[in-house]
Every structure is written in C-alpha cells, then in structure tokens.
Amino acid sequence: MIVNKTTPVPFYLELGQLTADSVKHLTPSFDHLPPNPYADGAFRLRRYSRFTVTQNRIKRLPSQAFVQDESINHFQGNVVRRYDEIDDKIVNDPAFVELFEHFQTMANVADNTPIEVHQLRIFADHKSVEVAPEGVHQDGFDRIGIYVMQRHNIDGGHINVHLDKNSPALISHDFDKGEFVVLNDRRFFHSAQPIKPRDGEQGYMDIFVLTANLVH
C-alpha cells in the first residue's frame, strides 16, 4: 500500500512495556484492592475510575457505575456495578501517567477524551481460575489497553488477540513486568488463558485495563 501525507494510517495494534521504575511504583497498590461484591468477586479484585488527560496532566472525572450490555458481556451483562475509585496516591504518581502516555499515543486518543481505568488483581487459590470468563470477546469500546504489571506464582494467563471471535489466537503471550498491548477493540477480539497456582499456594496477575471511545 502506498501511503502519502493525506492518507490516514489506520491504528490496529501496538505492543510495548512500561519502564521498570514505573512497574516498581505501581505494583504495591494492588495489595490494597478492596473486596469485590459481584459475580467475579471470587477471583477478581477491582478498582475503577474515569479520567481525562490534557498535555500529560490527569484529571479525575466524577464517579459513576460500570455496566456492559449483555450482548457484549455474557457473564455480567446488564449488571450495574459500583467499585471504589483508584487511590489518589497512585493517580498522582508520574508512573500512572506513563500508562496514559502510551495509550494516547499508540491508540490515537485525543486530549480530553474520557478514559476508563480498571485496576484488577485476578487470583487463584488451589485451582484453575478463568481470567476472562467472557471467552473470546470485545469490550464495546473503540480502544483498549491491557497492561500486565506482574504475575506471581501462576502458570497460564496468556493474553490472546484474535482476528475474529472464532479464529485462533494471532498473538498469545504471558505478559509480565509492565508489558502491554493496545488494540482497536472494533477490529480485534481478545481472550486470556486460565491461571493455575503453583505449589498449592495463591497466585495472581495484576493488570490495568484502559478503555476509550473516540470523539467522532
């Protein structure tokens, strides 16, 4: 394909990794996630907040409930869920800004676009646990970023990217230490392998998920 200066280049998928210092700053906060009262609370802890970013400055948006249509999320669709906000100490850390810098640049997300952030610990005690009980799916946004901050005492948990709902994984990788994928959620599907703890002890994955709809 010949591209000239007037030809828009479509965004599809980008891979990257946060700096080791940013990972070191952000991972301790996952130890303080509150209980989750919803159906996935037996294996997922979560905080959820909304922000805008302008010239690398983060502004927190008013708290609101999180809900996905049943056509998108067959596991918890149409359930109105309210989670505690992401802690101010993390939001004010320059390492948190790095998440947004990559997401905005790689996904062509403009300043002042609302960005939703989920902070998740997915854990397994003594048995295999589904990381993505929805299976191969889309989240219903224009853009999504999945940042795996750390993996502890687990096997499995590969993040998979698919061309369509019924295709094998185009990418399958055990993301770790701040590795991430930013993708066009209208173009690709994603899933994850279950995790299983090693040696009968608890294991977990810590993840930030960023989502945004573009302003058209």
N, C-alpha and C positions, 0 to 999 in steps of 0.2 A: 504494500500500500504506500503510495506517495503522499506525504503529508506536507502541506505548505503552511504558511503563517496564519492563514484564515481557516484552516481545517481543525475543528475541535478534536482533541485526542480523548477518547472515552476512558474513564477510570474503571478498572475491573478489580484488581487485587494487588496488594503490596505486602511484603514481609519485612520485619525489622526486629530490633532488640533495643531495649532501654539500657542506659548506662548501668554499670554495676553499682555505682553510688546511689542512683535513684532506686534501684531494687532494694538496697540496704535500708534506705529511708522509709520505704513504703510497706515492706513486708511485716514489720512488727504490729501494724494496725489491724491486721487480720486476726490477731489473737484476741481482739476485743469486740468481735461482732456479736450482736445480741441474738437471742433465740428467734426462730422463725415460726410463726403460728400456722402457716399454711401447709398444703399437702406435701410440699417438698421439704418441709422443716426437719424431717427425719434424716436428711442427708445434705441439706444446704443451709448455711447461714448467710444473711444478706443485709447490706445497707443500700439505700437508693436515693439519689439526688439528681437535680437538674441544674445545668449551668449554661451560661453563655461565655464566650471568650472574645475579647477585643484586644488586638495587639498584645497577645500573650498575657492579658490580665483576666482572671477568672471572676465571674460574678455569679453568686448563687441565686437561683430562681426560687419562687415560693414553692413550698412543699405541696405535692399532690399525690394521689393514689396512682398505682400502676395497674393497668389492665390490658390484656390482649384478647382479641376476638377468638372465639372458639375455632374458627376456620384456620387460624394461624397456630394456636397453641391448643392441641387436643388434650393436654394433660391438665392445664389450669386455665383454660379459656373462659372468658366472661366472669372471672373471679376478680373482684375489686380488692387489691392488696395494698396495704399501707406498711411501709418499712421506716425504720429510723434513718435519719439523714447521715450522710458520710461526715465523720468528725471534722470539726474546724481545723484541728491540728494538722490533719492530712491535707485538707484543701489549701491551707496556707503554706504548705511545703513546696519549694520550687520543683521537687521531683514529681509532684502531682501535675504540674503544668506541662511537664515533658510528655505525659500521656496525650494531652490535647494538641501539643505542637505536632506530633507525628500524625495524629488522627486528622487534624485540619489540613495539613499539607498533602498527605497521601490520598485523602478522600475528596479533596476539593470542597471542603466545608467552609463557607464564608463566615467572617466575623459576625457576631450577634445571632448566630443560628443556635436554637436550643439544642443542647446535647445532654442526653440522659446517661447516667453512670450507675452501674450496678457493681457493688463490691461483694464478692462471693467467696465463701470457703465451702468446697464440696468435700465431704469427709466420708470415710468408710470405716466401720467397726466390725472386724471379724468376718466380713462377707463382701461380695461384689456389689457395687452401687452404680446406678446409671448416672452418668454426668449430664446427659441430655435425654431425659425421658421422652421428649417430643420426637425423637428419632431424627431422620434427615429432614431439615426444616429451614424456613426463612423466618426472620423475626418481625417482618412487616415494616421495615424502615428502608430508607434509601442507602444508608451506610451503616456499617457495623465494624467495630474494632474489638478483638479478643486478645487480651494481654495476660499471659500466664506468668505470674510473679514468682511462684515457687511450687515445687512438688515435694512432698515429704512421705517417705515410707510407702510408696504405692507402685504397683505395676498397672499398665494400661493408661487410659486417659488421653490417648492421642486425639488431637483436634483434626477433623476431616473437613475438607472442602470438596463439594460436588458440583458438577455442571448442571445437573437436574436432580429431581427427587429420587429417581430410580437408577441413577448412574453410580458406578463405583467411585471411590474417593480419588479425586485428582491430586490432592495433597493429603498426606497423613503423617503427622509429626508429633512427637511428645514435647511440645513447647515447654520451656522452663527458663528460669532466671531472667524474666523480663522479655522473653521472645513473644512476638505478636504477629497477628495477621489482620489487615484492614481490607475489607472487601465490599463490593457492591452487592447489597442484600437483595436487590431486584434481579440481579444476574445470576448469582450463585446460591447454592444451598450449603448448609453446614451441619455437622453432627459431631459426636465425640464417643470414643470407646468407654465402656465402664471402667471404673477403677477398683482395684482389689488391694487391701492392705497386706503388707509383708509381715511374716513372723507373728501373726495374730494380734499385732498392735494397731492402734488407729493410724490411718494415713489420710492425707488430704491434698487438695490442689487449691491454690489461692489465685483468683482471677479478677481482673477488672474488665467489664464489658461496656463499651461506649456505643451509643446509637444516635443517629440523627436523620431527620428528613430535610432535604434541601429546599431552599426557598426558590420557587419557580416564578 
